[in-house]
Amino acid sequence: MLKAQSIHKSYGQLQILKGVDLEVNRGEIVTIVGASGAGKSSLLNILGTLDRPDSGSIFIGNIEVNKLNNKALSGFRNREIGFIFQFHHLLAEFDALENVCIPAFIAGKSKAEAGKRATELLELLGLGDRLHHKPNQLSGGEQQRVAVARALVNDPALIFADEPSGNLDSTNARELHELFVRLRNDFNQTFVIVTHNEDLAALSNRKVLMKDGLIAQ
């Protein structure tokens, strides 16, 4: 599903990634762990096409994504990649259903088609009675589940998550982690997750340890 080869990235004189190789198979949950400053989030942003490497190659499926121009890359990202961050980044003026629909609208789907898929996902995630609640009317766990539905609405090949439970209490974090496992088991969804949460790392298929800009284990 994902293959990264010899990924290098520097910011000025600071070398962040020093030749990272990584492969992820369909239906895997792969967690990336390591100390702060190890390069985890930088790697995730590059794998997720939010940033470009200085050198190296990234294949998602059979597409070498780092060779795409900006317009083609934006379209690919919208169709094939979902993102979940520590902070949900929901738009305050829109309700849960509208927030989930936004990536589908960007992909050119009709209001009816987007609304149907968004409703299905929110119901699947236990939010069927919260469709028309705005973010400030939802709990932290509910807001993050809306963000998960938004990441899934275009049926992406890959979900990238950066500390997705870092802003949640232990109960909501556990429920979110169990949700990732359910999505993997039921839908063969693929996840690449940066986390400091040991419980989440323990639930993954593989745990990748980063140290000093390289995969150490």
Backbone as CSV, one residue per row, in Angstrom:
resi,resn,N_x,N_y,N_z,CA_x,CA_y,CA_z,C_x,C_y,C_z
1,MET,0.820,-1.207,0.000,0.000,0.000,0.000,0.854,1.258,0.000
2,LEU,1.919,1.245,0.812,2.806,2.404,0.943,4.249,1.921,0.957
3,LYS,5.079,2.586,0.169,6.506,2.256,0.162,7.295,3.549,0.092
4,ALA,8.126,3.776,1.102,8.999,4.945,1.135,10.438,4.468,1.065
5,GLN,11.220,5.130,0.221,12.602,4.712,0.000,13.546,5.896,0.181
6,SER,14.477,5.760,1.112,15.571,6.710,1.305,15.078,8.161,1.416
7,ILE,14.150,8.381,2.360,13.566,9.711,2.529,14.495,10.599,3.357
8,HIS,14.911,11.707,2.751,15.732,12.705,3.431,14.954,14.024,3.504
9,LYS,15.120,14.729,4.623,14.505,16.037,4.765,15.317,16.884,5.726
10,SER,15.636,18.110,5.300,16.348,19.066,6.145,15.603,20.383,6.148
11,TYR,15.742,21.113,7.246,15.245,22.483,7.336,16.447,23.354,7.650
12,GLY,16.910,24.061,6.639,18.154,24.794,6.800,19.299,23.818,7.024
13,GLN,20.068,24.032,8.078,21.196,23.153,8.388,20.785,21.943,9.229
14,LEU,19.507,21.927,9.644,19.051,20.862,10.535,18.517,19.683,9.720
15,GLN,19.195,18.554,9.812,18.794,17.352,9.084,17.793,16.577,9.938
16,ILE,16.541,16.475,9.453,15.467,15.853,10.228,15.339,14.365,9.906
17,LEU,15.316,14.027,8.624,15.199,12.635,8.183,16.441,12.277,7.390
18,LYS,17.028,11.122,7.685,18.364,10.817,7.198,18.414,9.544,6.351
19,GLY,17.339,9.293,5.605,17.321,8.112,4.754,16.385,7.044,5.262
20,VAL,15.101,7.398,5.407,14.104,6.494,5.998,13.512,5.592,4.928
21,ASP,13.433,4.305,5.229,12.749,3.309,4.392,11.602,2.719,5.207
22,LEU,10.434,2.607,4.573,9.277,2.059,5.280,8.301,1.468,4.277
23,GLU,7.743,0.318,4.610,6.671,-0.279,3.821,5.486,-0.566,4.737
24,VAL,4.287,-0.319,4.222,3.047,-0.571,4.956,2.126,-1.371,4.051
25,ASN,1.571,-2.443,4.573,0.677,-3.303,3.803,-0.777,-2.910,4.020
26,ARG,-1.618,-3.255,3.077,-3.047,-2.990,3.207,-3.607,-3.684,4.452
27,GLY,-4.449,-2.970,5.193,-5.093,-3.550,6.357,-4.232,-3.580,7.603
28,GLU,-3.100,-2.900,7.580,-2.237,-2.819,8.758,-2.506,-1.539,9.538
29,ILE,-2.335,-1.625,10.860,-2.151,-0.438,11.687,-0.674,-0.406,12.050
30,VAL,0.033,0.598,11.553,1.447,0.771,11.850,1.592,2.024,12.700
31,THR,2.172,1.873,13.886,2.410,3.041,14.736,3.891,3.418,14.671
32,ILE,4.130,4.720,14.665,5.485,5.269,14.662,5.704,5.924,16.014
33,VAL,6.706,5.445,16.739,6.963,5.930,18.094,8.407,6.429,18.181
34,GLY,8.694,7.123,19.279,10.042,7.640,19.481,9.991,8.935,20.260
35,ALA,11.143,9.386,20.697,11.234,10.609,21.492,10.877,11.828,20.647
36,SER,10.511,12.902,21.322,10.272,14.169,20.623,11.540,14.568,19.873
37,GLY,11.356,15.032,18.629,12.493,15.430,17.823,13.113,14.315,17.010
38,ALA,12.519,13.111,17.085,13.083,11.974,16.342,12.764,12.027,14.858
39,GLY,11.780,12.867,14.479,11.410,12.987,13.072,10.085,12.341,12.723
40,LYS,9.310,11.933,13.724,8.069,11.186,13.484,7.043,11.998,12.696
41,SER,6.728,13.192,13.175,5.709,14.004,12.507,6.185,14.487,11.144
42,SER,7.469,14.784,11.022,8.007,15.170,9.717,7.842,14.038,8.717
43,LEU,8.130,12.816,9.156,7.956,11.664,8.273,6.493,11.485,7.909
44,LEU,5.605,11.605,8.891,4.171,11.433,8.621,3.686,12.458,7.604
45,ASN,4.110,13.714,7.756,3.685,14.756,6.819,4.176,14.481,5.401
46,ILE,5.365,13.919,5.285,5.904,13.599,3.961,5.195,12.383,3.368
47,LEU,4.984,11.347,4.186,4.255,10.165,3.700,2.842,10.536,3.279
48,GLY,2.228,11.459,4.014,0.867,11.889,3.713,0.775,12.971,2.657
49,THR,1.875,13.336,2.045,1.985,14.293,0.935,1.697,15.733,1.360
50,LEU,1.704,16.012,2.658,1.549,17.396,3.119,2.847,18.179,2.972
51,ASP,3.957,17.464,2.862,5.271,18.072,2.658,6.023,17.197,1.662
52,ARG,7.031,17.742,1.048,7.814,16.974,0.070,9.201,16.664,0.630
53,PRO,9.731,15.492,0.344,11.096,15.182,0.788,12.114,15.935,-0.049
54,ASP,13.310,16.102,0.494,14.407,16.653,-0.292,14.880,15.633,-1.328
55,SER,14.829,14.369,-0.945,15.178,13.290,-1.878,14.522,12.006,-1.389
56,GLY,14.466,11.033,-2.288,13.809,9.775,-1.972,12.500,9.637,-2.723
57,SER,11.857,8.498,-2.586,10.629,8.191,-3.328,9.555,7.683,-2.386
58,ILE,8.298,8.039,-2.719,7.139,7.563,-1.967,6.121,7.021,-2.964
59,PHE,5.781,5.765,-2.818,4.768,5.134,-3.641,3.549,4.825,-2.781
60,ILE,2.387,5.251,-3.243,1.114,4.832,-2.644,0.381,4.073,-3.723
61,GLY,0.176,2.770,-3.486,-0.226,1.909,-4.583,0.912,1.890,-5.592
62,ASN,0.584,2.150,-6.842,1.643,2.169,-7.869,1.957,3.588,-8.336
63,ILE,1.534,4.578,-7.552,1.749,5.983,-7.903,2.924,6.538,-7.095
64,GLU,3.918,7.094,-7.783,5.022,7.767,-7.093,4.565,9.200,-6.811
65,VAL,4.041,9.393,-5.617,3.303,10.621,-5.330,4.198,11.849,-5.301
66,ASN,5.460,11.693,-4.929,6.321,12.873,-4.858,6.715,13.388,-6.240
67,LYS,6.357,12.659,-7.301,6.607,13.122,-8.671,5.401,13.876,-9.255
68,LEU,4.268,13.877,-8.540,3.074,14.567,-9.035,3.226,16.079,-8.859
69,ASN,2.657,16.845,-9.795,2.654,18.295,-9.603,1.627,18.661,-8.527
70,ASN,1.636,19.910,-8.114,0.820,20.302,-6.959,-0.667,20.052,-7.183
71,LYS,-1.175,20.339,-8.383,-2.597,20.158,-8.647,-2.965,18.678,-8.621
72,ALA,-2.166,17.852,-9.286,-2.429,16.416,-9.296,-2.296,15.829,-7.899
73,LEU,-1.333,16.325,-7.145,-1.118,15.822,-5.791,-2.292,16.182,-4.889
74,SER,-2.832,17.380,-5.034,-3.987,17.785,-4.217,-5.182,16.884,-4.497
75,GLY,-5.421,16.571,-5.765,-6.516,15.684,-6.113,-6.308,14.281,-5.576
76,PHE,-5.089,13.787,-5.702,-4.770,12.452,-5.184,-4.979,12.408,-3.677
77,ARG,-4.487,13.418,-2.981,-4.609,13.476,-1.517,-6.080,13.463,-1.095
78,ASN,-6.896,14.221,-1.781,-8.313,14.291,-1.449,-9.009,12.946,-1.639
79,ARG,-8.636,12.220,-2.695,-9.297,10.946,-3.002,-8.770,9.782,-2.178
80,GLU,-7.466,9.751,-1.963,-6.819,8.518,-1.493,-6.294,8.563,-0.063
81,ILE,-6.286,9.750,0.557,-5.670,9.887,1.877,-6.636,10.579,2.823
82,GLY,-6.712,10.068,4.042,-7.460,10.716,5.110,-6.516,11.102,6.234
83,PHE,-6.847,12.170,6.949,-5.994,12.662,8.029,-6.793,12.820,9.316
84,ILE,-6.162,12.423,10.425,-6.704,12.654,11.759,-5.576,13.249,12.587
85,PHE,-5.845,14.402,13.210,-4.817,15.087,13.972,-5.168,15.097,15.461
86,GLN,-4.234,15.553,16.281,-4.491,15.629,17.721,-5.670,16.546,18.010
87,PHE,-5.745,17.647,17.303,-6.865,18.569,17.425,-7.753,18.366,16.203
88,HIS,-9.029,18.296,16.429,-9.957,17.808,15.399,-10.063,18.721,14.187
89,HIS,-9.806,20.015,14.343,-9.865,20.969,13.232,-11.232,20.972,12.532
90,LEU,-12.298,20.775,13.298,-13.643,20.909,12.731,-13.961,22.391,12.565
91,LEU,-14.780,22.704,11.568,-15.173,24.087,11.321,-16.357,24.434,12.210
92,ALA,-16.169,25.453,13.063,-17.127,25.741,14.128,-18.510,26.115,13.619
93,GLU,-18.567,26.713,12.418,-19.850,27.212,11.923,-20.692,26.131,11.256
94,PHE,-20.124,24.924,11.081,-20.834,23.825,10.429,-21.132,22.718,11.426
95,ASP,-22.254,22.014,11.198,-22.575,20.903,12.087,-21.760,19.664,11.713
96,ALA,-21.950,18.589,12.465,-21.146,17.377,12.265,-21.291,16.845,10.848
97,LEU,-22.520,16.760,10.359,-22.757,16.234,9.017,-22.064,17.086,7.956
98,GLU,-22.176,18.391,8.073,-21.553,19.288,7.090,-20.036,19.182,7.135
99,ASN,-19.454,19.079,8.333,-18.006,18.931,8.447,-17.518,17.677,7.743
100,VAL,-18.247,16.577,7.900,-17.843,15.326,7.270,-17.992,15.408,5.752
101,CYS,-18.970,16.147,5.271,-19.236,16.246,3.834,-18.176,17.046,3.067
102,ILE,-17.455,17.919,3.739,-16.589,18.875,3.029,-15.594,18.194,2.093
103,PRO,-14.842,17.156,2.521,-13.916,16.519,1.564,-14.631,15.887,0.372
104,ALA,-15.856,15.408,0.596,-16.625,14.818,-0.503,-17.046,15.887,-1.503
105,PHE,-17.423,17.068,-1.005,-17.760,18.169,-1.910,-16.533,18.567,-2.732
106,ILE,-15.367,18.627,-2.077,-14.140,18.981,-2.791,-13.854,17.964,-3.891
107,ALA,-14.203,16.693,-3.628,-13.990,15.633,-4.622,-15.030,15.650,-5.738
108,GLY,-15.999,16.574,-5.658,-16.978,16.712,-6.727,-18.240,15.893,-6.556
109,LYS,-18.447,15.338,-5.365,-19.650,14.537,-5.137,-20.848,15.448,-4.884
110,SER,-22.018,14.966,-5.248,-23.238,15.747,-5.067,-23.590,15.848,-3.590
111,LYS,-24.452,16.804,-3.270,-24.887,16.977,-1.884,-25.570,15.714,-1.379
112,ALA,-26.385,15.096,-2.229,-27.104,13.885,-1.824,-26.141,12.731,-1.570
113,GLU,-25.188,12.537,-2.478,-24.230,11.440,-2.342,-23.342,11.643,-1.123
114,ALA,-22.839,12.867,-0.963,-21.973,13.154,0.174,-22.738,13.010,1.484
115,GLY,-23.958,13.520,1.516,-24.755,13.452,2.734,-25.093,12.027,3.122
116,LYS,-25.363,11.181,2.141,-25.678,9.782,2.419,-24.487,9.071,3.035
117,ARG,-23.296,9.254,2.439,-22.096,8.591,2.948,-21.718,9.139,4.321
118,ALA,-21.813,10.456,4.499,-21.473,11.057,5.784,-22.407,10.566,6.885
119,THR,-23.679,10.460,6.577,-24.645,9.968,7.557,-24.343,8.525,7.935
120,GLU,-24.039,7.693,6.941,-23.700,6.292,7.211,-22.512,6.200,8.169
121,LEU,-21.483,7.006,7.912,-20.285,6.956,8.740,-20.561,7.441,10.156
122,LEU,-21.275,8.536,10.281,-21.561,9.066,11.612,-22.424,8.094,12.410
123,GLU,-23.347,7.430,11.748,-24.144,6.412,12.433,-23.272,5.231,12.849
124,LEU,-22.375,4.813,11.966,-21.456,3.722,12.274,-20.608,4.051,13.508
125,LEU,-20.249,5.329,13.650,-19.392,5.761,14.749,-20.188,6.184,15.986
126,GLY,-21.481,5.879,15.991,-22.307,6.136,17.160,-22.769,7.562,17.315
127,LEU,-22.800,8.304,16.199,-23.174,9.717,16.253,-24.429,10.013,15.441
128,GLY,-25.266,8.994,15.248,-26.471,9.182,14.439,-27.431,10.211,14.990
129,ASP,-27.391,10.419,16.304,-28.274,11.412,16.915,-27.592,12.758,17.108
130,ARG,-26.405,12.914,16.527,-25.645,14.159,16.705,-25.319,14.826,15.362
131,LEU,-26.014,14.408,14.309,-25.676,14.875,12.963,-25.688,16.394,12.843
132,HIS,-26.629,17.026,13.501,-26.811,18.461,13.307,-26.351,19.274,14.516
133,HIS,-25.464,18.672,15.314,-24.839,19.397,16.408,-23.521,20.017,15.910
134,LYS,-23.287,21.234,16.316,-22.028,21.903,15.964,-20.927,21.446,16.933
135,PRO,-19.674,21.666,16.558,-18.572,21.163,17.387,-18.658,21.556,18.855
136,ASN,-19.085,22.794,19.148,-19.133,23.213,20.555,-20.260,22.549,21.337
137,GLN,-21.098,21.784,20.635,-22.159,21.022,21.286,-21.789,19.544,21.448
138,LEU,-20.567,19.199,21.072,-20.099,17.817,21.143,-18.978,17.690,22.160
139,SER,-18.865,16.511,22.771,-17.747,16.253,23.679,-16.458,16.093,22.878
140,GLY,-15.333,16.071,23.573,-14.050,15.898,22.892,-13.983,14.599,22.120
141,GLY,-14.479,13.516,22.724,-14.486,12.230,22.036,-15.384,12.236,20.818
142,GLU,-16.543,12.900,20.937,-17.461,12.990,19.793,-16.851,13.823,18.674
143,GLN,-16.201,14.910,19.018,-15.549,15.734,17.997,-14.491,14.929,17.239
144,GLN,-13.725,14.126,17.950,-12.684,13.352,17.281,-13.298,12.258,16.412
145,ARG,-14.437,11.699,16.812,-15.110,10.712,15.962,-15.661,11.368,14.694
146,VAL,-16.110,12.611,14.799,-16.511,13.348,13.595,-15.306,13.505,12.672
147,ALA,-14.152,13.811,13.251,-12.927,13.948,12.455,-12.555,12.627,11.783
148,VAL,-12.787,11.508,12.464,-12.539,10.192,11.861,-13.479,9.979,10.684
149,ALA,-14.757,10.304,10.858,-15.719,10.161,9.761,-15.312,11.025,8.572
150,ARG,-14.852,12.239,8.846,-14.398,13.132,7.773,-13.214,12.514,7.023
151,ALA,-12.310,11.881,7.770,-11.153,11.245,7.133,-11.562,10.072,6.252
152,LEU,-12.683,9.437,6.576,-13.115,8.229,5.868,-14.084,8.491,4.713
153,VAL,-14.602,9.714,4.596,-15.759,9.952,3.733,-15.492,9.659,2.256
154,ASN,-14.257,9.816,1.807,-13.939,9.525,0.403,-13.352,8.125,0.212
155,ASP,-13.525,7.265,1.220,-13.015,5.887,1.155,-11.529,5.856,0.773
156,PRO,-10.688,6.520,1.559,-9.268,6.624,1.200,-8.535,5.302,1.333
157,ALA,-7.448,5.186,0.596,-6.596,4.005,0.709,-5.863,3.982,2.042
158,LEU,-5.487,5.155,2.534,-4.658,5.274,3.731,-5.194,6.350,4.658
159,ILE,-5.122,6.061,5.968,-5.399,7.080,6.975,-4.096,7.370,7.719
160,PHE,-3.720,8.646,7.769,-2.577,9.082,8.555,-3.095,9.818,9.786
161,ALA,-2.530,9.503,10.941,-2.988,10.122,12.187,-1.781,10.560,13.006
162,ASP,-1.824,11.794,13.488,-0.733,12.349,14.283,-1.245,12.608,15.700
163,GLU,-0.837,11.772,16.651,-1.282,11.849,18.048,-2.810,11.987,18.135
164,PRO,-3.562,11.070,17.518,-5.015,11.260,17.424,-5.739,11.245,18.758
165,SER,-5.146,10.594,19.775,-5.792,10.557,21.090,-5.080,11.440,22.101
166,GLY,-4.136,12.260,21.638,-3.329,13.064,22.546,-4.105,14.119,23.298
167,ASN,-5.277,14.494,22.800,-6.069,15.535,23.434,-7.300,14.969,24.136
168,LEU,-7.337,13.636,24.310,-8.506,12.983,24.885,-8.190,12.405,26.259
169,ASP,-9.234,12.287,27.102,-9.054,11.600,28.375,-8.913,10.100,28.121
170,SER,-8.584,9.350,29.166,-8.252,7.935,28.978,-9.417,7.126,28.419
171,THR,-10.648,7.430,28.836,-11.806,6.679,28.350,-12.035,6.930,26.870
172,ASN,-12.037,8.203,26.471,-12.247,8.528,25.061,-11.087,8.050,24.205
173,ALA,-9.871,8.088,24.750,-8.711,7.590,24.008,-8.868,6.096,23.745
174,ARG,-9.260,5.350,24.763,-9.434,3.905,24.588,-10.510,3.603,23.548
175,GLU,-11.609,4.345,23.595,-12.684,4.136,22.612,-12.206,4.449,21.198
176,LEU,-11.389,5.493,21.046,-10.860,5.831,19.724,-9.923,4.736,19.227
177,HIS,-9.070,4.237,20.093,-8.146,3.166,19.704,-8.915,1.919,19.274
178,GLU,-9.970,1.575,20.022,-10.786,0.415,19.669,-11.491,0.635,18.330
179,LEU,-11.845,1.885,18.054,-12.470,2.202,16.769,-11.503,1.960,15.614
180,PHE,-10.253,2.346,15.764,-9.265,2.089,14.712,-9.151,0.592,14.433
181,VAL,-9.121,-0.204,15.489,-9.020,-1.660,15.324,-10.260,-2.204,14.612
182,ARG,-11.427,-1.682,14.980,-12.665,-2.138,14.332,-12.667,-1.775,12.843
183,LEU,-12.211,-0.579,12.513,-12.169,-0.169,11.104,-11.178,-1.018,10.313
184,ARG,-10.067,-1.383,10.955,-9.119,-2.292,10.293,-9.751,-3.667,10.085
185,ASN,-10.381,-4.193,11.123,-10.923,-5.551,11.053,-12.120,-5.643,10.114
186,ASP,-13.002,-4.646,10.165,-14.251,-4.718,9.405,-14.105,-4.231,7.971
187,PHE,-13.205,-3.266,7.730,-13.123,-2.635,6.413,-11.733,-2.726,5.790
188,ASN,-10.819,-3.441,6.461,-9.449,-3.588,5.956,-8.780,-2.226,5.764
189,GLN,-9.144,-1.276,6.640,-8.591,0.072,6.542,-7.132,0.072,7.011
190,THR,-6.315,0.863,6.339,-4.889,0.956,6.636,-4.594,2.254,7.374
191,PHE,-3.837,2.153,8.462,-3.502,3.315,9.283,-1.993,3.420,9.470
192,VAL,-1.481,4.653,9.412,-0.127,4.965,9.845,-0.273,6.053,10.896
193,ILE,0.148,5.744,12.137,-0.175,6.593,13.281,1.086,6.949,14.061
194,VAL,1.334,8.239,14.224,2.359,8.708,15.153,1.709,8.840,16.525
195,THR,2.332,8.232,17.540,1.733,8.288,18.868,2.786,8.142,19.957
196,HIS,2.489,8.749,21.100,3.236,8.478,22.331,2.445,7.537,23.233
197,ASN,1.235,7.158,22.809,0.353,6.353,23.652,0.735,4.877,23.545
198,GLU,1.196,4.314,24.635,1.672,2.932,24.616,0.538,1.945,24.365
199,ASP,-0.668,2.269,24.836,-1.808,1.366,24.618,-2.146,1.272,23.132
200,LEU,-2.129,2.414,22.453,-2.402,2.409,21.022,-1.311,1.664,20.270
201,ALA,-0.060,1.900,20.631,1.041,1.198,19.976,0.917,-0.311,20.156
202,ALA,0.435,-0.724,21.331,0.303,-2.158,21.606,-0.786,-2.809,20.758
203,LEU,-1.768,-2.028,20.315,-2.855,-2.565,19.494,-2.486,-2.677,18.017
204,SER,-1.379,-2.071,17.622,-1.030,-2.012,16.203,-0.444,-3.337,15.730
205,ASN,-0.447,-3.513,14.401,0.208,-4.683,13.819,1.721,-4.601,13.943
206,ARG,2.245,-3.375,13.779,3.689,-3.168,13.874,3.961,-1.834,14.534
207,LYS,5.006,-1.817,15.342,5.460,-0.584,15.977,6.838,-0.248,15.422
208,VAL,6.959,0.945,14.848,8.207,1.396,14.238,8.826,2.445,15.148
209,LEU,10.039,2.184,15.608,10.741,3.118,16.492,11.660,4.015,15.688
210,MET,11.463,5.322,15.832,12.362,6.287,15.183,13.304,6.891,16.205
211,LYS,14.538,7.109,15.758,15.560,7.719,16.601,16.514,8.500,15.726
212,ASP,16.676,9.778,16.023,17.628,10.638,15.314,17.435,10.600,13.797
213,GLY,16.169,10.678,13.356,15.881,10.793,11.931,15.954,9.505,11.145
214,LEU,16.058,8.377,11.846,16.116,7.076,11.187,15.198,6.092,11.894
215,ILE,14.801,5.047,11.184,14.065,3.971,11.824,15.076,3.062,12.515
216,ALA,14.969,2.997,13.840,15.948,2.260,14.631,15.518,0.807,14.866
217,GLN,14.211,0.564,14.753,13.706,-0.788,15.075,12.347,-0.991,14.436
